[in-house]
């Protein structure tokens, strides 16, 4: 499913997601990824869905959620992989402009060294770029990138994009306990981020089930120390540590809603119950999806999550 939500976003309010990359085409295989590990990283752009298919799916989904009184603050490209691997991303963004809703793209920044990718991202109203580590070795350990990627070129591409972009720019740093949450990682990040101008900066925590089971949330002392070091160098810094809430958008089809949202956004049990109630359904929908093998249940950090079982291979449509 291409369009899903809207989902509650700590940065974007009510975000209608656009899944323009089927699972799991990505240039990274981040240790904390909530979608799971990347079997084969890739960096060559290709066709996944046509721009017409994406625009049509978003228009149809908007009509459904609008009929139920659901508000949408952003149309957000936040797929099962890296959105800029889509060679038609620029056409899709252009095709959605007539809807009059701001467009966001959440990217891992791995292809921002390319001028054409920077031009595409500049078409959006809000762009988030991942900056999990500045040190090259640490970057490889956290993000497990495609072997041909050049970290120095990526960091320079971020700086160039920051100078050119006239929309809202954000950086996101996912902190993993014992990996990139120490003093050295904080200091190097604090030195880099001012080069992104007036960007908004966010420190995220792995609050959803990660790709690697040993990934843990940093403790309060490490998190506080990291925040204070970076905060000395940048004016806008937030920790995204709280739960974003249960106000997921409903279309009236609980099974479709659950499968589309959980393919990219694992949901807590309470959020699932809230969604079912909005659609007038009960827990039997979840039981059926579990029984059919379309949904799976997992425990993480003492909480129950539901995640869609993703196909083992990508089918291009």
C-alpha positions as CSV (number, residue, x, y, z in Angstrom):
1,X,0.0,0.0,0.0
2,X,1.4,3.3,-1.1
3,X,-0.5,5.8,1.1
4,X,-1.2,5.2,4.8
5,X,-2.2,7.1,7.9
6,X,-2.3,9.8,8.9
7,X,0.1,8.9,11.7
8,X,0.9,11.1,14.7
9,X,4.4,12.7,14.2
10,X,6.3,14.5,16.8
11,X,7.7,16.9,14.2
12,X,5.0,17.0,11.5
13,X,1.7,16.8,13.4
14,X,-0.7,14.6,11.4
15,X,1.4,13.1,8.7
16,X,-0.1,11.1,5.8
17,X,2.7,8.7,4.8
18,X,3.8,7.8,1.3
19,X,5.5,4.5,0.9
20,X,7.3,5.0,-2.5
21,X,9.9,2.3,-1.9
22,X,8.7,-1.4,-1.4
23,X,10.5,-3.3,1.3
24,X,13.4,-3.2,1.6
25,X,15.4,-1.2,-0.9
26,X,17.9,0.9,0.9
27,X,21.4,2.2,0.8
28,X,21.8,1.5,4.5
29,X,21.1,-1.4,6.9
30,X,20.9,0.6,10.1
31,X,21.2,-1.5,13.3
32,X,18.1,0.2,14.8
33,X,15.9,0.2,11.7
34,X,12.3,-0.6,12.6
35,X,11.6,-2.1,9.2
36,X,14.3,-4.7,9.7
37,X,17.7,-5.4,8.2
38,X,18.5,-4.7,4.5
39,X,19.4,-7.9,2.7
40,X,21.3,-6.2,-0.1
41,X,22.1,-2.4,0.1
42,X,21.8,-0.5,-3.1
43,X,22.6,3.0,-4.4
44,X,21.3,3.0,-8.0
45,X,18.1,4.8,-8.6
46,X,15.3,2.8,-10.3
47,X,11.6,2.7,-10.9
48,X,9.4,1.3,-8.1
49,X,6.0,2.9,-8.7
50,X,5.0,5.3,-11.4
51,X,4.3,8.9,-10.3
52,X,0.7,8.5,-11.5
53,X,0.3,5.5,-9.2
54,X,1.6,7.4,-6.2
55,X,-0.5,10.5,-6.9
56,X,-3.6,8.4,-7.5
57,X,-3.1,6.5,-4.3
58,X,-2.5,9.6,-2.2
59,X,-5.6,11.3,-3.7
60,X,-7.8,8.3,-3.0
61,X,-6.5,8.0,0.6
62,X,-7.0,11.6,1.2
63,X,-10.6,11.3,0.1
64,X,-11.1,8.4,2.5
65,X,-9.6,10.2,5.6
66,X,-11.3,13.5,4.7
67,X,-14.6,11.7,4.7
68,X,-14.0,10.6,8.3
69,X,-12.9,14.1,9.4
70,X,-9.2,13.2,9.7
71,X,-6.8,16.2,9.5
72,X,-3.6,16.0,7.4
73,X,-0.7,18.5,8.1
74,X,1.9,16.9,5.8
75,X,2.3,14.5,2.9
76,X,5.4,12.6,3.9
77,X,7.7,10.4,1.9
78,X,8.7,7.9,4.6
79,X,9.0,4.5,2.9
80,X,10.3,1.0,3.6
81,X,13.6,2.1,2.3
82,X,15.5,5.2,1.1
83,X,13.0,7.5,-0.8
84,X,15.7,9.1,-3.0
85,X,16.4,5.7,-4.6
86,X,13.1,6.4,-6.5
87,X,14.2,7.9,-9.9
88,X,10.7,9.4,-10.2
89,X,10.6,11.1,-6.8
90,X,10.8,14.6,-8.3
91,X,7.8,13.9,-10.6
92,X,5.8,12.5,-7.8
93,X,6.4,15.5,-5.6
94,X,5.5,17.8,-8.5
95,X,2.3,15.8,-9.1
96,X,1.2,16.2,-5.5
97,X,1.7,20.0,-5.3
98,X,-1.9,20.7,-6.5
99,X,-3.3,19.2,-3.3
100,X,-2.1,22.3,-1.4
101,X,-0.6,20.2,1.5
102,X,3.0,20.7,2.5
103,X,5.3,17.9,1.4
104,X,8.0,16.3,3.6
105,X,10.8,13.9,2.7
106,X,12.6,11.9,5.4
107,X,15.9,10.7,3.9
108,X,19.0,9.0,5.3
109,X,21.0,11.5,3.2
110,X,23.2,8.8,1.6
111,X,22.6,10.2,-1.9
112,X,22.7,13.9,-1.1
113,X,26.2,14.1,-2.6
114,X,24.4,14.0,-6.0
115,X,23.3,17.3,-7.4
116,X,20.2,15.8,-9.0
117,X,19.1,14.4,-5.6
118,X,19.6,17.7,-3.9
119,X,17.5,19.4,-6.6
120,X,14.7,16.8,-6.0
121,X,14.8,17.2,-2.3
122,X,14.7,21.0,-2.7
123,X,11.2,20.6,-4.2
124,X,9.8,19.6,-0.8
125,X,8.7,21.9,1.9
126,X,10.3,20.0,4.8
127,X,13.4,17.7,4.6
128,X,15.0,15.6,7.2
129,X,18.5,14.3,6.7
130,X,20.0,11.5,8.9
131,X,23.3,12.3,10.7
132,X,23.9,9.4,13.0
133,X,27.7,9.8,13.2
134,X,30.5,12.0,11.9
135,X,33.3,9.6,12.5
136,X,33.6,7.3,9.4
137,X,34.2,4.0,11.3
138,X,31.2,4.8,13.7
139,X,29.0,5.7,10.7
140,X,29.8,2.2,9.2
141,X,29.0,0.5,12.4
142,X,25.7,2.3,13.0
143,X,24.3,2.7,9.4
144,X,26.1,-0.3,7.7
145,X,26.1,1.5,4.4
146,X,26.5,0.3,0.8
147,X,30.3,-0.3,0.5
148,X,30.8,2.2,-2.4
149,X,29.3,5.2,-0.4
150,X,31.8,7.9,0.6
151,X,30.9,9.4,4.0
152,X,32.9,12.6,3.5
153,X,31.0,13.2,0.3
154,X,27.7,12.7,2.1
155,X,28.6,15.2,4.8
156,X,29.7,17.7,2.2
157,X,26.4,17.1,0.3
158,X,24.5,17.9,3.5
159,X,26.3,21.2,3.9
160,X,25.7,22.2,0.3
161,X,22.0,21.3,0.5
162,X,21.7,23.3,3.7
163,X,23.0,26.4,1.9
164,X,20.7,25.9,-1.1
165,X,17.4,24.8,0.5
166,X,14.8,27.5,1.4
167,X,12.3,25.2,3.1
168,X,12.4,23.7,6.6
169,X,15.5,21.6,7.1
170,X,16.0,19.1,9.9
171,X,18.6,16.6,11.0
172,X,17.9,13.4,12.9
173,X,20.4,11.5,15.0
174,X,19.4,8.1,16.4
175,X,21.3,7.3,19.6
176,X,22.1,3.7,20.4
177,X,23.5,2.8,23.8
178,X,27.2,2.0,23.9
179,X,27.6,2.8,20.2
180,X,27.2,6.5,19.3
181,X,26.1,8.0,22.6
182,X,29.6,8.9,24.1
183,X,31.4,12.1,24.5
184,X,33.5,11.8,21.3
185,X,30.4,11.2,19.2
186,X,28.6,14.1,20.7
187,X,31.5,16.5,20.3
188,X,32.0,15.6,16.6
189,X,28.3,16.0,15.9
190,X,28.2,19.4,17.7
191,X,31.0,20.6,15.5
192,X,29.2,19.5,12.3
193,X,25.6,20.6,12.8
194,X,26.2,24.4,12.8
195,X,27.3,23.9,9.2
196,X,23.6,23.2,8.5
197,X,22.6,26.8,9.1
198,X,19.2,27.3,10.8
199,X,18.2,23.6,10.6
200,X,16.2,22.0,13.4
201,X,18.1,19.1,15.1
202,X,16.5,16.1,16.7
203,X,18.0,13.3,18.9
204,X,16.0,10.2,18.5
205,X,15.9,7.0,20.5
206,X,15.1,3.5,19.3
207,X,11.7,3.2,20.9
208,X,10.4,0.7,18.4
209,X,11.6,-2.9,17.8
210,X,15.0,-2.6,16.0
211,X,16.7,-4.6,13.3
212,X,19.3,-5.9,15.7
213,X,18.0,-7.2,19.0
214,X,21.0,-6.0,21.0
215,X,20.1,-2.3,20.2
216,X,19.2,-0.4,23.4
217,X,18.1,3.1,24.4
218,X,20.9,5.2,26.1
219,X,20.6,5.7,29.8
220,X,19.5,9.1,31.1
221,X,23.0,10.2,32.1
222,X,24.5,9.5,28.7
223,X,21.5,11.1,27.0
224,X,21.7,14.2,29.1
225,X,25.4,14.6,28.6
226,X,25.1,14.2,24.8
227,X,22.3,16.8,24.7
228,X,24.2,19.3,26.7
229,X,27.3,19.0,24.5
230,X,25.4,19.4,21.2
231,X,23.1,22.1,22.7
232,X,26.1,24.4,23.2
233,X,26.6,24.6,19.5
234,X,23.1,24.7,18.0
235,X,20.0,26.8,18.7
236,X,17.3,24.3,18.0
237,X,17.8,20.8,19.5
238,X,15.1,18.5,20.8
239,X,15.1,14.9,22.2
240,X,12.4,12.8,20.7
241,X,12.0,10.5,23.6
242,X,8.3,10.5,24.2
243,X,5.7,8.3,22.6
244,X,4.0,10.1,19.7
245,X,0.5,9.0,20.8
246,X,-2.3,6.7,19.5
247,X,-4.1,9.1,17.2
248,X,-3.5,7.1,13.9
249,X,-5.8,8.0,11.1
250,X,-8.6,5.6,10.2
251,X,-10.2,5.0,6.8
252,X,-12.9,2.6,7.9
253,X,-11.0,-0.5,6.8
254,X,-9.2,-1.7,9.9
255,X,-7.2,-4.5,8.2
256,X,-6.0,-2.2,5.5
257,X,-5.1,0.5,8.0
258,X,-3.2,-1.8,10.2
259,X,-1.2,-3.4,7.4
260,X,-0.3,-0.1,5.7
261,X,0.7,1.7,8.9
262,X,2.7,-1.2,10.4
263,X,4.6,-1.9,7.3
264,X,6.7,1.2,8.1
265,X,5.5,2.2,11.6
266,X,5.3,-0.5,14.3
267,X,2.2,0.2,16.5
268,X,1.8,-0.3,20.2
269,X,-1.1,-2.5,21.4
270,X,-3.0,0.5,22.7
271,X,-2.6,2.4,19.4
272,X,-4.1,-0.6,17.6
273,X,-7.0,-0.7,20.0
274,X,-7.6,3.0,19.5
275,X,-7.6,2.5,15.7
276,X,-10.0,-0.4,15.8
277,X,-12.4,1.6,18.0
278,X,-12.4,4.5,15.5
279,X,-13.3,2.0,12.7
280,X,-16.0,0.3,14.9
281,X,-14.1,-3.0,15.0
282,X,-12.8,-5.3,17.7
283,X,-9.6,-7.3,18.4
284,X,-10.8,-10.1,16.2
285,X,-9.3,-8.2,13.2
286,X,-5.9,-8.4,14.8
287,X,-6.4,-12.1,15.6
288,X,-7.3,-12.8,12.0
289,X,-4.2,-10.9,10.6
290,X,-2.0,-12.8,13.1
291,X,-3.5,-16.1,12.1
292,X,-3.1,-15.4,8.4
293,X,0.6,-14.4,9.0
294,X,0.1,-10.9,7.7
295,X,0.8,-9.3,11.1
296,X,3.3,-10.3,13.8
297,X,3.5,-9.5,17.5
298,X,6.7,-8.6,19.3
299,X,7.9,-7.4,22.6
300,X,10.4,-4.5,23.0
301,X,11.4,-2.4,26.0
302,X,8.6,-4.0,28.0
303,X,5.8,-3.1,25.5
304,X,3.9,-5.0,22.9
305,X,4.2,-4.0,19.3
306,X,2.5,-5.1,16.1
307,X,4.4,-5.1,12.8
308,X,3.4,-6.2,9.3
309,X,5.2,-9.3,8.0
310,X,7.1,-8.0,5.0
311,X,7.5,-10.0,1.8
312,X,10.9,-11.6,1.3
313,X,11.3,-10.2,-2.1
314,X,10.3,-6.9,-3.8
315,X,7.7,-7.0,-6.5
316,X,7.9,-3.9,-8.7
317,X,4.5,-2.5,-9.7
